[in-house]
Amino acid sequence: MEHALKLIAGVLPLIFAFAFLVPVIDQGMRALEINAPFGLTTLTFALIIGGVWGTIAKLTGRWV
């Protein structure tokens, strides 16, 4: 059980990124009518940005 909790705590930045940041980025881009680059959809672009940002937060231990 302790191992499972440590595993979950270790991926919390990624969970936060995919559960909160990705929808916010996607909906913000749609509301402001901003097109994603390279012909991507706004959701795909948000998944890439959120995933990279969450991974950086996980590896460095900080969001900024």
All heavy atoms as a GROMACS GRO file, in nm:
protein
  487
    1MET      N    1   0.082  -0.119   0.000
    1MET     CA    2   0.000   0.000   0.000
    1MET      C    3   0.087   0.126   0.000
    1MET      O    4   0.056   0.223  -0.068
    1MET     CB    5  -0.092  -0.003   0.122
    1MET     CG    6  -0.189   0.109   0.126
    1MET     SD    7  -0.302   0.094  -0.011
    1MET     CE    8  -0.430   0.200   0.041
    2GLU      N    9   0.194   0.121   0.078
    2GLU     CA   10   0.285   0.236   0.084
    2GLU      C   11   0.349   0.261  -0.053
    2GLU      O   12   0.363   0.376  -0.095
    2GLU     CB   13   0.392   0.212   0.189
    2GLU     CG   14   0.487   0.327   0.207
    2GLU     CD   15   0.592   0.298   0.312
    2GLU    OE1   16   0.571   0.212   0.399
    2GLU    OE2   17   0.697   0.363   0.305
    3HIS      N   18   0.384   0.155  -0.120
    3HIS     CA   19   0.444   0.167  -0.254
    3HIS      C   20   0.346   0.230  -0.352
    3HIS      O   21   0.384   0.316  -0.433
    3HIS     CB   22   0.489   0.030  -0.304
    3HIS     CG   23   0.548   0.032  -0.440
    3HIS    ND1   24   0.666   0.095  -0.469
    3HIS    CD2   25   0.503  -0.020  -0.557
    3HIS    CE1   26   0.692   0.082  -0.598
    3HIS    NE2   27   0.594   0.012  -0.654
    4ALA      N   28   0.220   0.190  -0.344
    4ALA     CA   29   0.119   0.246  -0.433
    4ALA      C   30   0.099   0.395  -0.408
    4ALA      O   31   0.086   0.474  -0.502
    4ALA     CB   32  -0.014   0.172  -0.415
    5LEU      N   33   0.098   0.435  -0.282
    5LEU     CA   34   0.082   0.577  -0.250
    5LEU      C   35   0.202   0.659  -0.296
    5LEU      O   36   0.185   0.772  -0.344
    5LEU     CB   37   0.061   0.595  -0.099
    5LEU     CG   38  -0.073   0.546  -0.045
    5LEU    CD1   39  -0.076   0.556   0.107
    5LEU    CD2   40  -0.187   0.624  -0.106
    6LYS      N   41   0.322   0.604  -0.282
    6LYS     CA   42   0.440   0.675  -0.331
    6LYS      C   43   0.436   0.690  -0.483
    6LYS      O   44   0.475   0.793  -0.537
    6LYS     CB   45   0.567   0.601  -0.289
    6LYS     CG   46   0.603   0.621  -0.144
    6LYS     CD   47   0.734   0.552  -0.111
    6LYS     CE   48   0.767   0.570   0.037
    6LYS     NZ   49   0.894   0.504   0.072
    7LEU      N   50   0.388   0.587  -0.552
    7LEU     CA   51   0.376   0.592  -0.696
    7LEU      C   52   0.276   0.699  -0.740
    7LEU      O   53   0.303   0.778  -0.829
    7LEU     CB   54   0.334   0.455  -0.751
    7LEU     CG   55   0.320   0.444  -0.903
    7LEU    CD1   56   0.456   0.463  -0.969
    7LEU    CD2   57   0.260   0.311  -0.939
    8ILE      N   58   0.162   0.702  -0.673
    8ILE     CA   59   0.060   0.802  -0.705
    8ILE      C   60   0.111   0.942  -0.675
    8ILE      O   61   0.092   1.035  -0.755
    8ILE     CB   62  -0.070   0.772  -0.628
    8ILE    CG1   63  -0.134   0.644  -0.683
    8ILE    CG2   64  -0.168   0.889  -0.639
    8ILE    CD1   65  -0.250   0.593  -0.601
    9ALA      N   66   0.177   0.960  -0.562
    9ALA     CA   67   0.231   1.091  -0.526
    9ALA      C   68   0.338   1.135  -0.624
    9ALA      O   69   0.352   1.254  -0.651
    9ALA     CB   70   0.288   1.087  -0.384
   10GLY      N   71   0.410   1.041  -0.682
   10GLY     CA   72   0.514   1.074  -0.777
   10GLY      C   73   0.460   1.125  -0.910
   10GLY      O   74   0.524   1.204  -0.977
   11VAL      N   75   0.342   1.080  -0.948
   11VAL     CA   76   0.285   1.122  -1.076
   11VAL      C   77   0.177   1.229  -1.060
   11VAL      O   78   0.109   1.262  -1.157
   11VAL     CB   79   0.230   1.002  -1.156
   11VAL    CG1   80   0.341   0.907  -1.195
   11VAL    CG2   81   0.121   0.932  -1.081
   12LEU      N   82   0.162   1.286  -0.943
   12LEU     CA   83   0.063   1.391  -0.922
   12LEU      C   84   0.080   1.511  -1.016
   12LEU      O   85  -0.020   1.564  -1.064
   12LEU     CB   86   0.060   1.436  -0.776
   12LEU     CG   87  -0.025   1.350  -0.683
   12LEU    CD1   88  -0.014   1.400  -0.540
   12LEU    CD2   89  -0.168   1.345  -0.726
   13PRO      N   90   0.203   1.556  -1.045
   13PRO     CA   91   0.213   1.666  -1.141
   13PRO      C   92   0.157   1.631  -1.279
   13PRO      O   93   0.094   1.715  -1.343
   13PRO     CB   94   0.364   1.692  -1.149
   13PRO     CG   95   0.417   1.644  -1.019
   13PRO     CD   96   0.332   1.526  -0.982
   14LEU      N   97   0.175   1.508  -1.322
   14LEU     CA   98   0.121   1.467  -1.451
   14LEU      C   99  -0.031   1.456  -1.446
   14LEU      O  100  -0.101   1.494  -1.541
   14LEU     CB  101   0.181   1.334  -1.495
   14LEU     CG  102   0.327   1.340  -1.536
   14LEU    CD1  103   0.382   1.199  -1.558
   14LEU    CD2  104   0.344   1.423  -1.660
   15ILE      N  105  -0.083   1.406  -1.335
   15ILE     CA  106  -0.228   1.397  -1.320
   15ILE      C  107  -0.289   1.537  -1.322
   15ILE      O  108  -0.389   1.561  -1.389
   15ILE     CB  109  -0.264   1.323  -1.190
   15ILE    CG1  110  -0.223   1.176  -1.200
   15ILE    CG2  111  -0.414   1.334  -1.161
   15ILE    CD1  112  -0.233   1.099  -1.070
   16PHE      N  113  -0.228   1.630  -1.251
   16PHE     CA  114  -0.276   1.768  -1.249
   16PHE      C  115  -0.270   1.828  -1.388
   16PHE      O  116  -0.364   1.896  -1.433
   16PHE     CB  117  -0.195   1.852  -1.151
   16PHE     CG  118  -0.233   1.997  -1.151
   16PHE    CD1  119  -0.347   2.039  -1.086
   16PHE    CD2  120  -0.154   2.091  -1.214
   16PHE    CE1  121  -0.384   2.172  -1.085
   16PHE    CE2  122  -0.190   2.225  -1.215
   16PHE     CZ  123  -0.305   2.265  -1.149
   17ALA      N  124  -0.161   1.804  -1.459
   17ALA     CA  125  -0.144   1.861  -1.592
   17ALA      C  126  -0.252   1.810  -1.687
   17ALA      O  127  -0.314   1.889  -1.760
   17ALA     CB  128  -0.005   1.828  -1.647
   18PHE      N  129  -0.277   1.680  -1.686
   18PHE     CA  130  -0.375   1.624  -1.780
   18PHE      C  131  -0.519   1.646  -1.735
   18PHE      O  132  -0.609   1.658  -1.818
   18PHE     CB  133  -0.349   1.476  -1.804
   18PHE     CG  134  -0.229   1.452  -1.891
   18PHE    CD1  135  -0.116   1.391  -1.840
   18PHE    CD2  136  -0.229   1.491  -2.023
   18PHE    CE1  137  -0.006   1.369  -1.920
   18PHE    CE2  138  -0.119   1.470  -2.104
   18PHE     CZ  139  -0.007   1.409  -2.053
   19ALA      N  140  -0.544   1.654  -1.605
   19ALA     CA  141  -0.680   1.671  -1.557
   19ALA      C  142  -0.724   1.816  -1.549
   19ALA      O  143  -0.843   1.844  -1.555
   19ALA     CB  144  -0.694   1.606  -1.419
   20PHE      N  145  -0.629   1.909  -1.535
   20PHE     CA  146  -0.666   2.049  -1.519
   20PHE      C  147  -0.608   2.139  -1.629
   20PHE      O  148  -0.682   2.214  -1.693
   20PHE     CB  149  -0.621   2.101  -1.382
   20PHE     CG  150  -0.654   2.246  -1.359
   20PHE    CD1  151  -0.785   2.284  -1.336
   20PHE    CD2  152  -0.556   2.342  -1.363
   20PHE    CE1  153  -0.817   2.417  -1.316
   20PHE    CE2  154  -0.587   2.475  -1.344
   20PHE     CZ  155  -0.718   2.513  -1.320
   21LEU      N  156  -0.479   2.132  -1.650
   21LEU     CA  157  -0.416   2.224  -1.745
   21LEU      C  158  -0.460   2.201  -1.889
   21LEU      O  159  -0.483   2.297  -1.963
   21LEU     CB  160  -0.264   2.215  -1.735
   21LEU     CG  161  -0.201   2.272  -1.610
   21LEU    CD1  162  -0.050   2.253  -1.615
   21LEU    CD2  163  -0.235   2.417  -1.594
   22VAL      N  164  -0.469   2.077  -1.930
   22VAL     CA  165  -0.505   2.048  -2.069
   22VAL      C  166  -0.644   2.102  -2.103
   22VAL      O  167  -0.659   2.172  -2.204
   22VAL     CB  168  -0.493   1.897  -2.099
   22VAL    CG1  169  -0.558   1.863  -2.232
   22VAL    CG2  170  -0.347   1.854  -2.098
   23PRO      N  171  -0.747   2.077  -2.022
   23PRO     CA  172  -0.877   2.135  -2.056
   23PRO      C  173  -0.877   2.288  -2.053
   23PRO      O  174  -0.944   2.351  -2.136
   23PRO     CB  175  -0.971   2.079  -1.950
   23PRO     CG  176  -0.906   1.957  -1.900
   23PRO     CD  177  -0.759   1.982  -1.911
   24VAL      N  178  -0.804   2.347  -1.960
   24VAL     CA  179  -0.798   2.494  -1.953
   24VAL      C  180  -0.731   2.551  -2.077
   24VAL      O  181  -0.779   2.648  -2.136
   24VAL     CB  182  -0.726   2.539  -1.824
   24VAL    CG1  183  -0.694   2.687  -1.829
   24VAL    CG2  184  -0.811   2.507  -1.703
   25ILE      N  185  -0.620   2.492  -2.119
   25ILE     CA  186  -0.550   2.540  -2.239
   25ILE      C  187  -0.640   2.522  -2.362
   25ILE      O  188  -0.654   2.614  -2.444
   25ILE     CB  189  -0.416   2.466  -2.258
   25ILE    CG1  190  -0.319   2.501  -2.145
   25ILE    CG2  191  -0.354   2.498  -2.393
   25ILE    CD1  192  -0.196   2.413  -2.140
   26ASP      N  193  -0.702   2.406  -2.374
   26ASP     CA  194  -0.788   2.377  -2.488
   26ASP      C  195  -0.906   2.475  -2.495
   26ASP      O  196  -0.930   2.537  -2.599
   26ASP     CB  197  -0.837   2.233  -2.481
   26ASP     CG  198  -0.928   2.196  -2.596
   26ASP    OD1  199  -0.898   2.235  -2.711
   26ASP    OD2  200  -1.028   2.126  -2.573
   27GLN      N  201  -0.978   2.490  -2.386
   27GLN     CA  202  -1.094   2.577  -2.386
   27GLN      C  203  -1.056   2.724  -2.400
   27GLN      O  204  -1.127   2.802  -2.463
   27GLN     CB  205  -1.177   2.557  -2.259
   27GLN     CG  206  -1.246   2.422  -2.253
   27GLN     CD  207  -1.345   2.404  -2.366
   27GLN    OE1  208  -1.426   2.492  -2.393
   27GLN    NE2  209  -1.337   2.291  -2.433
   28GLY      N  210  -0.942   2.762  -2.343
   28GLY     CA  211  -0.895   2.899  -2.359
   28GLY      C  212  -0.862   2.932  -2.503
   28GLY      O  213  -0.896   3.040  -2.554
   29MET      N  214  -0.797   2.838  -2.572
   29MET     CA  215  -0.765   2.860  -2.712
   29MET      C  216  -0.891   2.866  -2.797
   29MET      O  217  -0.900   2.947  -2.890
   29MET     CB  218  -0.672   2.749  -2.763
   29MET     CG  219  -0.532   2.758  -2.709
   29MET     SD  220  -0.424   2.627  -2.768
   29MET     CE  221  -0.408   2.674  -2.940
   30ARG      N  222  -0.989   2.782  -2.766
   30ARG     CA  223  -1.114   2.785  -2.841
   30ARG      C  224  -1.191   2.915  -2.816
   30ARG      O  225  -1.247   2.973  -2.908
   30ARG     CB  226  -1.201   2.666  -2.804
   30ARG     CG  227  -1.148   2.536  -2.857
   30ARG     CD  228  -1.240   2.423  -2.820
   30ARG     NE  229  -1.179   2.296  -2.854
   30ARG     CZ  230  -1.248   2.185  -2.868
   30ARG    NH1  231  -1.378   2.185  -2.850
   30ARG    NH2  232  -1.186   2.073  -2.898
   31ALA      N  233  -1.194   2.959  -2.690
   31ALA     CA  234  -1.268   3.081  -2.656
   31ALA      C  235  -1.205   3.204  -2.721
   31ALA      O  236  -1.276   3.295  -2.763
   31ALA     CB  237  -1.273   3.098  -2.504
   32LEU      N  238  -1.073   3.206  -2.729
   32LEU     CA  239  -1.003   3.320  -2.789
   32LEU      C  240  -0.982   3.303  -2.939
   32LEU      O  241  -0.921   3.389  -3.003
   32LEU     CB  242  -0.868   3.340  -2.719
   32LEU     CG  243  -0.875   3.377  -2.571
   32LEU    CD1  244  -0.737   3.376  -2.510
   32LEU    CD2  245  -0.942   3.511  -2.553
   33GLU      N  246  -1.033   3.191  -2.992
   33GLU     CA  247  -1.022   3.160  -3.135
   33GLU      C  248  -0.877   3.161  -3.184
   33GLU      O  249  -0.845   3.216  -3.289
   33GLU     CB  250  -1.110   3.253  -3.218
   33GLU     CG  251  -1.257   3.239  -3.186
   33GLU     CD  252  -1.345   3.335  -3.266
   33GLU    OE1  253  -1.292   3.411  -3.349
   33GLU    OE2  254  -1.466   3.330  -3.244
   34ILE      N  255  -0.790   3.101  -3.104
   34ILE     CA  256  -0.649   3.088  -3.140
   34ILE      C  257  -0.630   2.950  -3.203
   34ILE      O  258  -0.667   2.848  -3.145
   34ILE     CB  259  -0.559   3.100  -3.015
   34ILE    CG1  260  -0.577   3.237  -2.953
   34ILE    CG2  261  -0.414   3.075  -3.051
   34ILE    CD1  262  -0.507   3.252  -2.818
   35ASN      N  263  -0.574   2.947  -3.321
   35ASN     CA  264  -0.548   2.820  -3.390
   35ASN      C  265  -0.417   2.761  -3.340
   35ASN      O  266  -0.320   2.831  -3.315
   35ASN     CB  267  -0.540   2.841  -3.540
   35ASN     CG  268  -0.674   2.881  -3.598
   35ASN    OD1  269  -0.778   2.836  -3.550
   35ASN    ND2  270  -0.671   2.966  -3.698
   36ALA      N  271  -0.416   2.628  -3.328
   36ALA     CA  272  -0.293   2.558  -3.290
   36ALA      C  273  -0.198   2.555  -3.410
   36ALA      O  274  -0.242   2.551  -3.525
   36ALA     CB  275  -0.326   2.417  -3.246
   37PRO      N  276  -0.068   2.558  -3.383
   37PRO     CA  277   0.028   2.556  -3.493
   37PRO      C  278   0.038   2.417  -3.559
   37PRO      O  279  -0.005   2.317  -3.503
   37PRO     CB  280   0.160   2.592  -3.424
   37PRO     CG  281   0.142   2.548  -3.283
   37PRO     CD  282  -0.004   2.568  -3.253
   38PHE      N  283   0.097   2.415  -3.676
   38PHE     CA  284   0.128   2.292  -3.750
   38PHE      C  285   0.004   2.211  -3.788
   38PHE      O  286   0.012   2.090  -3.809
   38PHE     CB  287   0.225   2.203  -3.672
   38PHE     CG  288   0.347   2.274  -3.622
   38PHE    CD1  289   0.370   2.286  -3.487
   38PHE    CD2  290   0.436   2.332  -3.711
   38PHE    CE1  291   0.482   2.353  -3.439
   38PHE    CE2  292   0.548   2.399  -3.665
   38PHE     CZ  293   0.571   2.409  -3.530
   39GLY      N  294  -0.112   2.274  -3.792
   39GLY     CA  295  -0.234   2.205  -3.831
   39GLY      C  296  -0.290   2.111  -3.725
   39GLY      O  297  -0.375   2.028  -3.755
   40LEU      N  298  -0.242   2.122  -3.602
   40LEU     CA  299  -0.293   2.038  -3.494
   40LEU      C  300  -0.427   2.091  -3.445
   40LEU      O  301  -0.460   2.208  -3.462
   40LEU     CB  302  -0.194   2.039  -3.376
   40LEU     CG  303  -0.054   1.986  -3.400
   40LEU    CD1  304   0.034   2.013  -3.280
   40LEU    CD2  305  -0.059   1.839  -3.429
   41THR      N  306  -0.504   2.004  -3.381
   41THR     CA  307  -0.624   2.052  -3.314
   41THR      C  308  -0.584   2.116  -3.183
   41THR      O  309  -0.473   2.094  -3.132
   41THR     CB  310  -0.722   1.935  -3.286
   41THR    OG1  311  -0.660   1.845  -3.193
   41THR    CG2  312  -0.758   1.862  -3.413
   42THR      N  313  -0.674   2.197  -3.127
   42THR     CA  314  -0.640   2.262  -3.001
   42THR      C  315  -0.622   2.160  -2.889
   42THR      O  316  -0.538   2.178  -2.802
   42THR     CB  317  -0.748   2.365  -2.961
   42THR    OG1  318  -0.876   2.301  -2.956
   42THR    CG2  319  -0.751   2.480  -3.058
   43LEU      N  320  -0.698   2.050  -2.893
   43LEU     CA  321  -0.683   1.947  -2.791
   43LEU      C  322  -0.547   1.878  -2.800
   43LEU      O  323  -0.480   1.857  -2.698
   43LEU     CB  324  -0.795   1.844  -2.801
   43LEU     CG  325  -0.789   1.730  -2.700
   43LEU    CD1  326  -0.794   1.785  -2.557
   43LEU    CD2  327  -0.902   1.633  -2.723
   44THR      N  328  -0.505   1.846  -2.920
   44THR     CA  329  -0.374   1.782  -2.938
   44THR      C  330  -0.263   1.875  -2.891
   44THR      O  331  -0.170   1.832  -2.822
   44THR     CB  332  -0.352   1.744  -3.085
   44THR    OG1  333  -0.460   1.663  -3.129
   44THR    CG2  334  -0.221   1.671  -3.103
   45PHE      N  335  -0.273   2.001  -2.928
   45PHE     CA  336  -0.173   2.100  -2.886
   45PHE      C  337  -0.172   2.112  -2.733
   45PHE      O  338  -0.065   2.116  -2.671
   45PHE     CB  339  -0.203   2.234  -2.952
   45PHE     CG  340  -0.101   2.340  -2.921
   45PHE    CD1  341   0.026   2.334  -2.973
   45PHE    CD2  342  -0.134   2.446  -2.838
   45PHE    CE1  343   0.120   2.432  -2.944
   45PHE    CE2  344  -0.042   2.544  -2.809
   45PHE     CZ  345   0.086   2.537  -2.862
   46ALA      N  346  -0.291   2.116  -2.671
   46ALA     CA  347  -0.300   2.126  -2.526
   46ALA      C  348  -0.242   2.002  -2.458
   46ALA      O  349  -0.177   2.013  -2.354
   46ALA     CB  350  -0.445   2.146  -2.484
   47LEU      N  351  -0.264   1.885  -2.516
   47LEU     CA  352  -0.206   1.762  -2.460
   47LEU      C  353  -0.054   1.765  -2.465
   47LEU      O  354   0.013   1.722  -2.370
   47LEU     CB  355  -0.259   1.639  -2.534
   47LEU     CG  356  -0.401   1.597  -2.501
   47LEU    CD1  357  -0.452   1.497  -2.603
   47LEU    CD2  358  -0.409   1.541  -2.361
   48ILE      N  359   0.000   1.816  -2.574
   48ILE     CA  360   0.146   1.824  -2.586
   48ILE      C  361   0.201   1.922  -2.483
   48ILE      O  362   0.295   1.890  -2.409
   48ILE     CB  363   0.187   1.865  -2.729
   48ILE    CG1  364   0.153   1.752  -2.826
   48ILE    CG2  365   0.335   1.901  -2.736
   48ILE    CD1  366   0.163   1.793  -2.973
   49ILE      N  367   0.144   2.043  -2.478
   49ILE     CA  368   0.192   2.144  -2.384
   49ILE      C  369   0.174   2.098  -2.239
   49ILE      O  370   0.265   2.109  -2.157
   49ILE     CB  371   0.119   2.278  -2.407
   49ILE    CG1  372   0.149   2.332  -2.547
   49ILE    CG2  373   0.156   2.380  -2.301
   49ILE    CD1  374   0.296   2.360  -2.572
   50GLY      N  375   0.058   2.046  -2.206
   50GLY     CA  376   0.032   1.998  -2.070
   50GLY      C  377   0.122   1.883  -2.032
   50GLY      O  378   0.172   1.876  -1.919
   51GLY      N  379   0.144   1.791  -2.124
   51GLY     CA  380   0.231   1.677  -2.096
   51GLY      C  381   0.376   1.718  -2.073
   51GLY      O  382   0.441   1.670  -1.979
   52VAL      N  383   0.424   1.809  -2.157
   52VAL     CA  384   0.562   1.857  -2.140
   52VAL      C  385   0.576   1.933  -2.010
   52VAL      O  386   0.671   1.913  -1.933
   52VAL     CB  387   0.605   1.944  -2.261
   52VAL    CG1  388   0.734   2.016  -2.233
   52VAL    CG2  389   0.617   1.858  -2.385
   53TRP      N  390   0.480   2.021  -1.982
   53TRP     CA  391   0.486   2.102  -1.860
   53TRP      C  392   0.475   2.013  -1.735
   53TRP      O  393   0.547   2.032  -1.637
   53TRP     CB  394   0.375   2.204  -1.862
   53TRP     CG  395   0.394   2.322  -1.772
   53TRP    CD1  396   0.494   2.344  -1.683
   53TRP    CD2  397   0.308   2.435  -1.761
   53TRP    NE1  398   0.475   2.463  -1.618
   53TRP    CE2  399   0.362   2.521  -1.666
   53TRP    CE3  400   0.190   2.470  -1.825
   53TRP    CZ2  401   0.301   2.641  -1.631
   53TRP    CZ3  402   0.131   2.590  -1.790
   53TRP    CH2  403   0.186   2.674  -1.695
   54GLY      N  404   0.387   1.913  -1.738
   54GLY     CA  405   0.375   1.821  -1.626
   54GLY      C  406   0.500   1.736  -1.606
   54GLY      O  407   0.541   1.710  -1.493
   55THR      N  408   0.562   1.695  -1.715
   55THR     CA  409   0.686   1.617  -1.705
   55THR      C  410   0.798   1.701  -1.647
   55THR      O  411   0.875   1.654  -1.562
   55THR     CB  412   0.725   1.563  -1.844
   55THR    OG1  413   0.618   1.483  -1.895
   55THR    CG2  414   0.852   1.481  -1.836
   56ILE      N  415   0.810   1.826  -1.691
   56ILE     CA  416   0.911   1.915  -1.635
   56ILE      C  417   0.887   1.936  -1.487
   56ILE      O  418   0.981   1.933  -1.406
   56ILE     CB  419   0.914   2.049  -1.712
   56ILE    CG1  420   0.969   2.028  -1.852
   56ILE    CG2  421   0.995   2.153  -1.636
   56ILE    CD1  422   0.952   2.147  -1.944
   57ALA      N  423   0.760   1.954  -1.448
   57ALA     CA  424   0.726   1.972  -1.306
   57ALA      C  425   0.762   1.847  -1.226
   57ALA      O  426   0.811   1.856  -1.113
   57ALA     CB  427   0.579   2.005  -1.290
   58LYS      N  428   0.738   1.731  -1.282
   58LYS     CA  429   0.770   1.605  -1.212
   58LYS      C  430   0.922   1.591  -1.194
   58LYS      O  431   0.969   1.553  -1.088
   58LYS     CB  432   0.715   1.486  -1.288
   58LYS     CG  433   0.742   1.354  -1.219
   58LYS     CD  434   0.693   1.240  -1.301
   58LYS     CE  435   0.719   1.104  -1.241
   58LYS     NZ  436   0.822   1.088  -1.147
   59LEU      N  437   0.996   1.620  -1.299
   59LEU     CA  438   1.142   1.600  -1.294
   59LEU      C  439   1.212   1.704  -1.207
   59LEU      O  440   1.309   1.671  -1.138
   59LEU     CB  441   1.199   1.602  -1.435
   59LEU     CG  442   1.155   1.487  -1.526
   59LEU    CD1  443   1.209   1.507  -1.666
   59LEU    CD2  444   1.196   1.353  -1.470
   60THR      N  445   1.168   1.828  -1.214
   60THR     CA  446   1.237   1.935  -1.140
   60THR      C  447   1.177   1.959  -1.002
   60THR      O  448   1.242   2.019  -0.917
   60THR     CB  449   1.235   2.067  -1.218
   60THR    OG1  450   1.100   2.109  -1.234
   60THR    CG2  451   1.304   2.052  -1.352
   61GLY      N  452   1.051   1.919  -0.983
   61GLY     CA  453   0.986   1.940  -0.854
   61GLY      C  454   0.923   2.078  -0.840
   61GLY      O  455   0.880   2.116  -0.732
   62ARG      N  456   0.915   2.154  -0.950
   62ARG     CA  457   0.853   2.286  -0.945
   62ARG      C  458   0.784   2.314  -1.078
   62ARG      O  459   0.819   2.259  -1.180
   62ARG     CB  460   0.953   2.394  -0.912
   62ARG     CG  461   1.070   2.400  -1.009
   62ARG     CD  462   1.166   2.509  -0.978
   62ARG     NE  463   1.242   2.474  -0.860
   62ARG     CZ  464   1.345   2.541  -0.816
   62ARG    NH1  465   1.382   2.648  -0.878
   62ARG    NH2  466   1.411   2.503  -0.710
   63TRP      N  467   0.686   2.403  -1.074
   63TRP     CA  468   0.607   2.436  -1.193
   63TRP      C  469   0.668   2.550  -1.273
   63TRP      O  470   0.635   2.568  -1.389
   63TRP     CB  471   0.464   2.470  -1.155
   63TRP     CG  472   0.386   2.347  -1.122
   63TRP    CD1  473   0.365   2.295  -0.998
   63TRP    CD2  474   0.324   2.257  -1.213
   63TRP    NE1  475   0.293   2.180  -1.007
   63TRP    CE2  476   0.266   2.154  -1.138
   63TRP    CE3  477   0.312   2.253  -1.351
   63TRP    CZ2  478   0.197   2.049  -1.195
   63TRP    CZ3  479   0.242   2.148  -1.408
   63TRP    CH2  480   0.186   2.048  -1.331
   64VAL      N  481   0.748   2.632  -1.210
   64VAL     CA  482   0.803   2.749  -1.280
   64VAL      C  483   0.951   2.731  -1.303
   64VAL      O  484   1.022   2.678  -1.224
   64VAL     CB  485   0.778   2.877  -1.199
   64VAL    CG1  486   0.835   2.996  -1.269
   64VAL    CG2  487   0.629   2.894  -1.176
   0.00000   0.00000   0.00000
